[in-house]
Amino acid sequence: MPALAEQVIIITGASSGIGEATARWLAKAGARIVLSARRADRLAALAAGLDPTGERVLVVAGDVTSDLDRRRLIEATLKKFGRIDGLVNNAGYATRGPLEIVPVEAMRKNFETNVFALIALTQLVVPVMRAQGSGCIVNIGSVAGRIARPLSSIYDATKHALEAITDGLRGELQPFGIRVALIQPGFILTEFIAAADKASDQYTDHPGPYAPFMAGFRVGYKKLRRVAGVPDDIARLIARALASNQPAPRYSGPLHAKIFLFLKWLLPDRVMDLILRLRR
């Protein structure tokens, strides 16, 4: 198992939640960290806490959907550290609401962040890792990448896409010594939830004929909070994947995520539909 010490690892969406927790885990393991997100002030505060000297942590604030910002992130990383050993594709958000109501443009925007920006950044990192003969790419998916839910099909579709992208990429990059893994978080208590609410409130606050079902959706989310995990649950899995010479194709957590994925494998679709059906 390769030591994480001295590895150079880029983390997108690093200003809070899973990204922030991952930065803390990797810094403790001795890795050199590159923090990327839009909120420069949050990144600066995190970096100062991880390494007040600034020698082992680099902040490159930017929007992952911007080609200019993506290229600036890679260039700054190579200028400071000279290599890239890991990429944690964590940036993303959720758009919720009935498929009938959510504008297609809002769907495109969600795919742009969760899928296309991830692909574009990966395209910039792969040549660097191939030249090194090593590297690891960890994509942050979701249990939703296997189990699509009513009123969440747009976000879930982005994570379904990531399942296929990660599987294909794993085979394509294996000959070059580049490892690829997917993390499948379940329900994790982070700012992600509030951000999803804000991004979707215009579609969920007045959902028309879907109002009774949206009420059931909210009740279901409140129930999930009882079993929700914390960002450290996922950061631990990310660190394990990065540190492994042969990472598993998928890592899921916490326990409820494993249970739901097992049920999806075990039960017929009609039964899963009954489990996921939203009621008044």
C-alpha positions in Angstrom: 0.0 0.0 0.0 1.6 3.3 -1.0 2.0 5.8 1.8 0.0 8.9 1.5 2.9 10.9 3.0 4.3 13.3 0.4 1.6 12.5 -2.2 0.2 15.6 -4.0 -3.6 15.4 -4.0 -6.1 17.8 -5.5 -9.5 18.0 -3.8 -12.4 19.9 -5.5 -15.3 21.1 -3.5 -12.9 21.4 -0.6 -14.5 24.3 1.3 -16.9 22.2 3.4 -18.4 18.8 4.0 -16.8 15.8 2.5 -14.1 17.8 0.8 -13.0 19.6 3.9 -13.0 16.4 6.0 -10.9 14.7 3.3 -8.4 17.5 3.4 -8.0 17.0 7.1 -7.6 13.3 6.8 -5.0 13.5 4.1 -3.1 16.3 5.8 -2.8 14.1 8.9 -1.5 11.3 6.8 1.3 13.6 5.5 0.0 14.3 2.0 0.5 17.6 0.3 -2.9 19.1 -0.4 -4.4 21.3 -3.2 -7.7 22.8 -2.1 -10.1 24.0 -4.8 -13.6 25.5 -4.5 -15.3 28.8 -5.2 -15.3 30.2 -1.6 -11.7 31.5 -1.3 -12.2 32.7 2.3 -13.3 29.2 3.5 -10.3 27.6 1.7 -7.9 30.1 3.2 -9.1 29.4 6.7 -8.9 25.6 6.1 -5.4 25.9 4.7 -4.2 28.0 7.6 -5.5 25.3 10.0 -3.9 22.5 8.1 -0.5 24.1 7.6 0.2 27.6 8.8 3.5 27.6 6.9 1.8 27.3 3.6 4.4 24.9 2.4 2.3 21.7 2.2 -1.1 23.2 1.3 -2.0 25.2 -1.8 -5.3 27.1 -2.3 -6.5 27.6 -5.8 -10.0 29.1 -5.6 -12.1 28.8 -8.8 -15.2 27.4 -10.4 -14.8 23.8 -11.6 -17.1 24.5 -14.6 -14.7 27.1 -15.9 -12.1 25.9 -18.3 -9.8 28.7 -17.4 -10.1 27.9 -13.7 -9.5 24.2 -14.3 -6.3 24.9 -16.2 -5.2 27.3 -13.6 -5.7 24.7 -10.9 -3.5 22.2 -12.7 -0.8 24.7 -13.6 -0.6 26.1 -10.1 -0.3 22.5 -8.6 2.5 21.6 -11.0 4.3 24.9 -10.4 4.3 24.4 -6.6 4.6 20.6 -6.2 5.8 19.3 -9.6 3.5 16.4 -9.8 -0.1 15.2 -9.2 -0.6 11.9 -7.4 -4.3 12.0 -6.7 -7.4 13.8 -7.8 -10.6 13.7 -5.7 -13.5 14.8 -7.9 -15.8 15.9 -5.1 -17.4 19.2 -6.4 -21.1 18.9 -7.1 -24.7 19.8 -6.1 -28.2 18.6 -6.4 -31.2 19.8 -8.3 -34.5 18.3 -7.1 -38.1 18.4 -8.3 -40.5 16.7 -10.6 -39.0 16.1 -14.0 -42.1 17.7 -15.6 -41.5 21.0 -13.9 -37.7 21.5 -13.7 -36.5 23.4 -16.8 -34.1 21.5 -19.1 -31.6 24.4 -18.7 -31.4 23.7 -14.9 -30.8 20.1 -15.7 -28.0 21.0 -18.1 -26.4 23.1 -15.4 -26.5 20.3 -12.9 -24.9 17.9 -15.4 -22.3 20.6 -16.3 -21.0 20.7 -12.7 -21.4 17.0 -11.7 -20.4 15.3 -14.9 -18.9 17.4 -17.7 -16.6 19.6 -15.4 -15.4 16.4 -13.7 -14.6 14.8 -17.1 -12.8 18.0 -18.3 -10.6 18.2 -15.1 -9.8 14.5 -15.3 -8.7 15.0 -18.9 -6.2 17.6 -17.7 -4.9 15.3 -15.0 -4.5 12.1 -16.9 -1.5 13.1 -19.1 0.4 14.2 -16.0 -0.3 10.9 -14.2 0.5 8.9 -17.3 3.9 10.6 -17.7 4.6 9.8 -14.0 3.4 6.2 -14.5 1.2 6.4 -11.5 -1.7 8.2 -9.9 -5.2 7.7 -8.5 -8.5 9.3 -9.4 -11.3 9.1 -6.9 -14.8 10.1 -8.0 -17.4 11.0 -5.5 -20.6 9.3 -6.6 -23.6 8.4 -4.5 -25.9 5.6 -3.5 -28.2 7.6 -5.8 -26.0 6.5 -8.6 -27.6 3.0 -8.3 -31.0 3.9 -6.8 -32.9 6.7 -8.5 -35.6 8.3 -6.4 -38.8 10.1 -7.3 -38.4 13.9 -7.3 -34.6 13.5 -7.4 -34.1 11.9 -10.8 -32.1 14.8 -12.2 -29.3 14.7 -9.5 -29.5 10.9 -9.4 -29.0 10.8 -13.2 -25.7 12.7 -12.9 -24.5 10.1 -10.4 -25.7 7.3 -12.6 -23.6 8.8 -15.4 -20.6 8.9 -13.0 -20.9 5.1 -12.4 -20.4 4.5 -16.1 -17.7 7.0 -16.5 -15.7 5.6 -13.6 -16.1 2.0 -14.8 -14.9 2.9 -18.3 -12.1 5.1 -17.0 -10.8 2.4 -14.7 -10.2 0.0 -17.6 -8.8 2.7 -19.9 -6.2 3.9 -17.4 -5.1 0.7 -15.8 -2.4 0.0 -18.5 -0.8 3.3 -17.5 -0.6 2.6 -13.8 -3.5 5.0 -12.9 -6.0 3.7 -10.4 -9.6 4.8 -10.4 -12.2 4.3 -7.7 -15.8 5.4 -7.0 -17.1 6.4 -3.6 -20.8 5.9 -2.9 -21.9 8.0 0.1 -25.3 7.6 1.6 -27.1 10.3 3.4 -24.4 12.6 5.0 -25.1 15.6 7.1 -23.3 18.5 5.4 -24.0 21.9 3.8 -24.8 19.9 0.6 -28.4 19.5 1.8 -29.1 23.2 2.4 -27.4 24.0 -1.0 -29.7 21.5 -2.7 -32.7 23.1 -1.1 -31.6 26.5 -2.2 -30.9 25.3 -5.8 -34.3 23.6 -6.0 -36.7 25.7 -4.0 -38.3 27.4 -7.0 -39.3 23.9 -8.2 -40.1 22.3 -4.8 -42.0 25.1 -3.0 -44.7 25.3 -5.6 -44.7 21.9 -7.3 -48.4 22.0 -8.5 -50.0 18.6 -8.8 -46.9 17.0 -7.2 -47.4 18.9 -3.9 -48.7 15.9 -1.9 -45.7 13.8 -3.0 -43.2 16.5 -2.3 -44.5 16.6 1.3 -43.8 12.9 1.5 -40.3 13.5 0.1 -39.6 16.0 2.9 -40.9 13.5 5.5 -38.6 10.9 4.1 -35.6 13.1 4.3 -36.4 13.9 8.0 -36.5 10.2 8.7 -33.1 9.7 6.9 -31.5 12.1 9.3 -31.8 9.5 12.0 -29.3 7.2 10.2 -27.3 9.9 8.5 -23.5 9.7 8.5 -20.9 12.4 8.9 -18.2 13.7 6.4 -15.5 11.7 8.2 -17.3 8.5 7.3 -16.6 9.2 3.7 -13.2 10.9 4.1 -12.0 7.7 5.6 -13.0 5.7 2.5 -11.4 8.3 0.2 -8.1 8.0 2.0 -8.3 4.2 1.9 -8.8 4.3 -1.9 -5.9 6.8 -2.4 -3.6 4.7 -0.3 -4.3 1.4 -2.0 -2.2 -0.1 -4.8 -5.4 -1.9 -6.0 -8.4 0.1 -4.7 -11.8 -1.5 -4.9 -13.9 -0.3 -7.8 -16.4 1.0 -5.3 -16.5 2.0 -1.6 -19.8 2.7 0.1 -20.7 4.1 3.5 -22.0 4.5 6.1 -23.9 1.4 7.1 -27.3 2.5 5.7 -25.7 3.0 2.3 -24.5 -0.6 2.2 -27.9 -1.8 3.2 -29.7 0.1 0.5 -27.3 -1.0 -2.2 -27.7 -4.6 -1.0 -31.5 -4.3 -1.2 -31.1 -2.9 -4.7 -29.1 -5.9 -5.8 -31.4 -8.4 -4.0 -34.9 -7.2 -4.7 -36.9 -6.9 -8.0 -37.4 -3.4 -9.3 -41.1 -3.5 -8.4 -40.3 -4.1 -4.8 -37.8 -1.3 -4.7 -40.4 1.0 -6.3 -42.7 0.3 -3.4 -39.9 1.0 -0.9 -39.1 4.3 -2.6 -42.7 5.4 -3.3 -43.6 8.7 -1.8 -46.8 8.8 0.2 -48.9 11.6 1.7 
